[in-house]
């Protein structure tokens, strides 16, 4: 697939880091040479210098025979113009645009996005998606990630197993109905490698596990794994940007939050945030300064969220907070390799910008007809949610007859109101909702099965 990515900033870099894993030809356009040089050094892409909203630059990038264009610059209006040019001049089949302003995502203006007005096939808001994921994590202390599936009747939980987990060294077959929980185990990450467990596998300290549970059993699951923590009532955020501003507004409307403090080094950004946030204490200064940390009252915080554009700063802030006794630390990482750094302990929750950015696009990128899709397992795998609405070739077949590729599994299916954890002899029926785990190296093979 030939894909043009417009922009070389953080959002674009997140998308590129994932897209290069597939058999894709990636062209990146940006008028900032520094950003373009950085992304071309890090990834196997073709850089094109120029303004991506100019028709001649798009033509030079090969828009005439392009399969998809991602308009991921930092300016919402520019992204929409790019999609308009892609449609009117080059007839590019798929057009995806990112926006930061909540105005453009308001359902009130949903009629705007069609071929007769602004031809955007998919509108995404990665910064808002990141903020919402962090807010979910704050809502469920002890959980390292939470994703809704099956119309939010169930959740996929990411749990970091620590030394105190009472379920360690117990075969998974004995854990699936632990304390009345109907849990399904999706995958385990051990030593930075994802694998699909069998019933005789056991959890080990420092494992990261993804499970599926009923929506009203999330707290029970966290408690069963010995990961429950006190409520996050006092927050400290490092980094002033669209993510922290969106979160700040949401937090100010949350009665469970007692105090919220935000540290931003840039004076102009700090002033803007202070104007837009009424109940958040905005502190301008260097986040590693002892004076600033004391003013932020770090030692009394329940949770620290590090949102800067620098991964090392985010990880260092979380490490410092953890050493200061903060129970929940969350770091946004912009480069997937940062997840392998040695001090990413089980107590530090990582929010992967690349995974969240690409998750919002997967339905458009994949050939299979998906209801929902997520990148999980630190980018090593995907979760596909599908509904059998037609008599497809695999309907009424046993799962063992599907010839699924290695590291691909139907982890659950919802039939009516019944959640089933299938085995190779289980049949797939019309109207079933399927939840499928696909290793990132097996995407093409899985698409062949489910298309």
HUSULFEN-V87039 format. One record per backbone hydrogen bond with DSSP energy under -0.5 kcal/mol. NH is the residue of the N-H (numbers start at 1). CO is the residue of the C=O. If there is no record, write none. Layout:
nh,co
NH,CO
NH,CO
This chain:
nh,co
3,1
3,25
4,68
5,3
5,27
6,4
6,70
7,5
7,29
13,9
14,10
15,11
16,12
17,13
18,14
18,15
19,15
20,16
21,18
22,19
24,22
25,1
26,24
27,3
27,25
28,46
29,5
30,48
33,31
36,32
37,33
38,34
39,35
40,36
41,37
42,38
43,39
45,43
46,26
47,45
48,28
50,30
52,50
54,51
57,54
58,54
59,55
60,56
61,57
62,59
63,58
65,62
66,63
67,2
68,2
69,94
70,4
71,69
71,96
72,6
72,70
76,74
79,75
80,76
81,77
82,78
83,79
84,80
85,81
86,82
87,83
88,84
89,85
90,85
91,87
92,86
93,66
94,67
96,69
97,122
98,71
99,124
104,101
105,102
106,102
106,103
109,106
110,107
112,109
113,110
114,112
117,114
118,112
119,117
120,118
121,95
121,119
122,95
124,97
124,122
129,125
130,126
131,127
132,128
133,129
134,130
135,131
136,132
137,133
138,134
139,135
140,136
143,140
144,158
145,158
147,156
149,154
153,149
153,150
154,149
155,213
156,147
157,155
157,211
158,145
159,157
159,209
161,159
161,207
165,162
168,165
169,203
170,167
172,201
173,199
174,171
175,171
175,172
176,172
178,175
180,177
181,178
183,176
183,181
184,212
186,184
186,210
187,210
188,195
189,208
190,188
190,193
193,190
195,188
197,195
201,198
203,170
206,161
207,204
208,189
209,159
210,187
211,157
211,209
212,184
213,155
215,153
217,214
218,215
221,217
222,218
223,219
224,220
225,221
226,223
227,222
229,141
232,138
233,231
235,233
235,259
236,303
237,261
238,305
239,237
239,263
241,239
245,241
246,242
247,243
248,244
249,245
250,246
251,247
252,248
253,249
253,250
254,251
255,253
257,254
258,233
258,256
259,233
261,235
262,281
263,237
264,262
264,283
270,266
271,267
272,268
273,269
274,270
275,271
276,272
277,273
278,276
281,260
282,280
283,262
283,281
284,282
285,264
285,283
289,286
293,289
294,290
295,291
296,292
297,294
298,293
300,297
301,298
302,234
303,234
304,328
305,236
306,330
307,238
307,305
311,309
314,310
315,311
316,312
317,313
318,314
319,315
320,316
321,317
322,318
323,319
324,320
325,322
326,321
328,302
329,347
330,304
331,349
332,306
333,331
333,351
338,335
339,336
340,337
341,338
344,341
345,343
348,345
349,329
349,347
351,331
352,350
353,333
353,351
356,352
357,353
358,354
359,355
360,356
361,358
362,358
364,361
365,361
366,362
370,368
371,385
372,385
374,383
375,355
376,374
376,381
379,376
380,377
381,376
382,438
383,374
384,382
384,436
385,372
386,384
386,434
388,432
389,387
392,390
395,392
396,428
397,394
399,426
400,424
401,398
402,399
408,405
409,437
411,409
411,435
412,435
413,420
414,433
415,413
415,418
416,414
417,415
418,415
419,417
420,413
420,418
422,420
426,423
428,397
429,427
431,388
432,429
433,414
434,386
434,432
435,412
436,384
437,409
438,382
439,407
440,380
442,439
443,440
446,442
447,443
448,444
449,445
450,446
451,447
